[in-house]
């Protein structure tokens, strides 16, 4: 009698694990989570869109297509693209070296990799600006080569690349770690060159992770403010980023214009977030399936 | 021959050495040198200069305000993060996926936009702000506003650390606890917490690092009034713009110290998790 009862239990659980709520706290945790998310996230975000919608299409269009604002879109998007491309290459190299090789200082290198996430952006900003200033540690040598970084769009790229460096490293690293060596070893033993095996066998597994990391890096760079403003020089039409543009409009007490530009930025951010999530979901499914 | 059979890409000594060399050189230039610069600049006027810069009246006030904001923000986001992680990893319900996407929003939003969201709603001509204004309550350009935007910016961190771990651990242990008659609180303290404490610690440390260092969102809602609503990162900006570079880097060195502690805690947490 007792044994049949015991053996029935797991079978029952397996048949309906999704609907049965054995654990306590569903109502409480759902309530707290929904309350918090509504109050902290959804209410302020809908406030922005309602504000922007209230100003009328014509004025909205006029504000967001102001030539100075359009110039700032271009600067931001181009710099973010350049920074995330750099991070894709540099991040792949770092992830590869951290996973594949043993060398003294590897753990230290691994630990310092998250510095850009932990360091406040304003600190990163003044540090990079000082390094790349004309008389700075790097700036003085770059000046001899005729390269100006501080107070140019190149400075924006440097700041964005710094603050979003860990994304590609941290998305590629686990994929490299879990990669099965059989195919790679087989191809190598058949005499294929390193480059061929890398391109034909490793890259097909790695590139979704590189794209994910690159997209995260791009999204972060689009909104970067603290690190950028100290090194950018912030001259209108040349080196103003979108976030700064919103700040400038706020300082002019032009709330409608600030809201309109912010609504554009917010829409792009939310779309990017959605695309990255869908992409990750699909890519994770493939990993689990294969 | 046996060694050749197990050769993998990039195994040749030349490739290995050059890749490691390149990675180390780039990391030195890109990460270590900036870190070194902060401390070199902070101590440019010697130890005495450093201490006097830190003991500057406004810098001290900024340190106090920053700690106060972190003290309110971190526990709030810790409690929320634990509840959200419990919800999405222990129960299946419609909208679960949406909830985990929503929680990522603060990561995707520019900090300046984040600040603006709260300014529009709670500022003197915002919906809530106008109503509060009638009762002489002002949230923006004072510490409550700073706390609100900091909560917004840092709310995903604890949940983001906990969710993957709790998903991986599954709910069998907790279900066993329920069968044995544990109450909800006992279950959390005796079963869940011991399993997640390291990830929770790192989530809290990360939340703290970001709360202490938030710049863009705070600068929109704070008004940067010296000695009143100036947090440490804003004080760094003010000093830097006053051409007091040494003072700015002295203040920065405190923030960099918190960043370094965060990295050390992360390394310890990962080491402990890999041992289990």
Interface residues (C-beta under 8 A of the other chain):
Chain A: X18 X19 X21 X22 X23 X24 X25 X26 X28 X29 X30 X32 X33 X36 X37 X40 X41 X42 X43 X44 X45 X47 X48 X51 X90 X93 X94 X96 X97 X98 X100 X101 X103 X105 X107 X109 X110 X111 X112 X113 X114 X115 X116 X117 X118 X119 X120 X121 X122 X123 X124 X126 X127 X128 X130 X131 X137 X138 X162 X165 X181 X184 X185 X188 X189 X194 X197 X198 X202 X219 X220 X222 X223 X224 X225 X226 X230 X242 X243 X244 X246 X247 X250 X255 X258 X259 X262 X265 X266 X269 X270 X272 X273 X274 X277
Chain B: X4 X5 X6 X7 X8 X9 X10 X12 X15 X16 X19 X20 X22 X23 X24 X26 X27 X29 X30 X31 X32 X33 X34 X35 X37 X38 X41 X79 X80 X83 X84 X86 X87 X90 X91 X92 X93 X99 X101 X102 X103 X104 X105 X106 X107 X108 X109 X110 X111 X112 X113 X116 X117 X118 X119 X120 X121 X125 X126 X127 X148 X151 X152 X155 X171 X174 X175 X178 X183 X184 X187 X206 X209 X212 X213 X214 X215 X216 X219 X220 X233 X234 X236 X237 X240 X245 X248 X249 X252 X255 X256 X258 X259 X260 X262 X263 X264 X266 X267
